[in-house]
Amino acid sequence: MRGLNAVDQKLPEKTISERAYRTIREDIVSGSLKPGEKLKIESLRQRYGFGAAPLREALSRLSGDQLVQVLGQRGFAVAPISARDVAEIGDLRKLLEVEALARSIPRGDTEWEERLITTYHRLSRLETGEDQGIGELDLWEKHNSAFHDATVSACDSLWLLRLREQLFRQHERYRRFSRIKSVLTRDIHEEHEALFEAAMARDVGKAATVISAHIQRTTDAVVAALKAGDVS
């Protein structure tokens, strides 16, 4: 049980609720809590050490994120994963990423380039390691997110960036699932390298092609695993 220590117990309830939200969310996107698994308050209290009120607030927020289902009077459950869901999220991500790149790349300045180079090299070091970052998926997701954020950081539309961020976060569970299932068949570092080079060359058309194929490969890996019944 990841219980609260004495310092944690003195924190404001909102802070505890936020911690509960982040902890449960991490376990959902990482697969520690399985798709369809029932989320009973008492079981969660024993597992995490949080009180009932912070847990209910966290689960309500997660239902808004579409990561938890509300089962009426029967409580909560981890949202299922499906081929349709990953395809729809992937298709929308492609639209938003392509548009954001088209607005970002031509406007990128020296600071944008430096951010892009820094985040790419941090991600590269992890992906070119012995296990390609699979043993450190939390760290990989952190660097992966930072790199993709950097590519679009010069985009001039705040609403586009907000919508893109929502889809990117929603896609996280599928990215991790895909990463595990396709590590032996997919060179994701090569894909990131191609995106980096296209962005640095200010080639919007090439970057759009690369990011679309990059996202589609995630969709394909998840769909293949689901068809094979490999959802563990």
N, C-alpha and C positions, 0 to 999 in steps of 0.2 A: 504494500500500500504506500502510495506517495502522499503521506499524511502531512498536515500542516504543522510546522514547528511553532514554538512559543512566539516568535516574532510575527509569523504569518497570522496567528490567531488574533493579534492586536490590530491588524490592518482593517481599514474601512471595508464594509460589506461589498461595495462596488469594486474595490480592488480584488477581493477574493473571487467575486463573480467573474471578473475579467480573467483571472488566473485559471478558474475552472473552465471557462470557455476555451481558452488557448490550449489547455491540457487535453481536453476531450477532442477538440478539433484536430490536434496533432495525431491522436490515436486513431481517428477516423481516416485521415488522409494517408497515414502510414500503413493502414490495414490492421493495426493491433485490435481495433474494434471492427468486426467483419460486417460487410453489407447485409442488412436484414436483421442484425443482432438486436435483441431487445435491450433497452436501456432503462433498467429499473432503478429508482432513486436509491433504495437501500443498498443494492449491489454497487452502485457508483460511489456511495458514501464509504463503503468498505474498501473499495479499490483505490480511491483518491484521497479520502480524508476530508473532503469538503462537506459543508452542511447542506441540508435539503434545499434551502432557499437559493443559495448561489448556484446549485446544480440545476434547479428548475429554470432559473434565468438564463444560464448557459445553454441549456437545451432549447429554450425558446429562440435564442439568437441563432443557434445552429439550424433550427428549422427554417428560419428566414434565409439562411445561406444555402438551403436545399441539401444540407448534409444530414439532417435528421428529419424523420417523419413523425408527425403527431398522430397517435393512434386513438384519438378520442379519450374515453375513460380508461383505456388500456395502457396509457402511458406513451412512451417514445421508442423509436427504433432507428438504427442507422439506415440512412437512405440506401436503397439498392443501387447497383451500377447496371447499366444496360448499353447495348450497342447503339440504340437510338439516341440515348442521352449523350454519349461521347461523340457521336457523329454530329449532332446538332451544336454542341458546344464547340467542337472543332471547326465546323463550318463558319460559325459566327466569329470565332477567334481569328480565322484566316482573313475575313473581311476587315476586322478592326485593326489587326496587325499590319496588313498591307497598306491601309489608309494612313495609319499612324507613321509607318516608315516613309511613305511618300511625302508626308508633311515634315518629318524630322530630318531626313538625310540632307536635303538641300539647305536646310537652315543650320545644320550642325557647325559649331565654331570650334576653336581650339580646346575650350573646356569640354565640349561634347566628345571630341576625339580622345582626349586624355581619359575621360571617364570610360569610354568604350574600350580603349586599350587596357586599362587597369582591370576592369571587370572580366574582359575576355581572358587575360592571362591568369587570373585567379581561377577561373573555371577550367581553363586548359590544364593547369597543374593537377587538378583533381581528376579530370577525365582521362588524362594520359598516364595516370598511376596504375599500379598493378591490378586493381579490381575496378578501374574506371569509375570510381566514386560510389559503387554499389554498397560498399560497407559503411559509407557515411552519407546516406541519402538526405538527411536533414541539412548537412553542409552543402551537398550538391544542389539541393533545391534553393538554398540561400544564394549561392553563386550563380545558378542558372537564372533565377529571377532578376538578380542585379544586372546580369549581362543583357537580358532581353529588355529590361527597363531602360538601360543605357542607350540601346539602339533607337528608341522612340523618344528619348528625353528632350529633344529639340522640337517636338511637335507643338504647334501653336494652338491646339484646341484642347481646352481643359476638359470639356465634356467627353471628347473622344478618349482622352487618357483615363478618365474615370470609368467609362464603360469598358474600356480595354482591361483595366485593372480588375474589375469585377469578374470578367470572363476568365482572366488569367488565374485568379484565385480559385474559381469554380473548377478549372481544368486541372488543378494541382493533384487531386486524388488519382485522376487518370494518367497524369504524367508519371507519377511514382509507380503505378501499376504497370504501365508500359515499359518503364525503365528496367524494372526487374525482369519482365518477361522477354525483353528483346536484347538484353545485354550481349548475348552471343551472336546475334544476327544483325545488329545495327551499330554503325560507327557514328555515334552521336557527336563525338568531337569533330569529325569531318564536316558534319552538318553545321555546327556552330562556327567552324573555321570559314566555311563558305559564306555564311551570313556576315561574319566580321569583315571579310575581304571585300564583299560587295558594298557594305556600308562605308568602309574606309575609302573605296574607289568612287563613292557617290553614284553608284549604279543602282538607281531605284528599281528598274525593271528586273535586274538580276536578284536583288534583295527580295522582291515580291515573290519571285519564282522559288527562291530558296526557302523562305519562311512558310509558304503554302505547302511545299513538299514536306518540310520539317514537321508541321502540325499534322498533316495527313498520315505520316508514318506512325505517329502516336495513336491516332484513331485506328489504323490498320492493326497495330499490335494488340490493342485492347480487344477489338472485335474478334481477332483470331483466337485469343485466349478464352474469350467468353464462348465462342462456338465450340471450342475443345473442352469446355467445362472446367477450365483451369482458372479458378477464381480464388485460390488460396493465397 
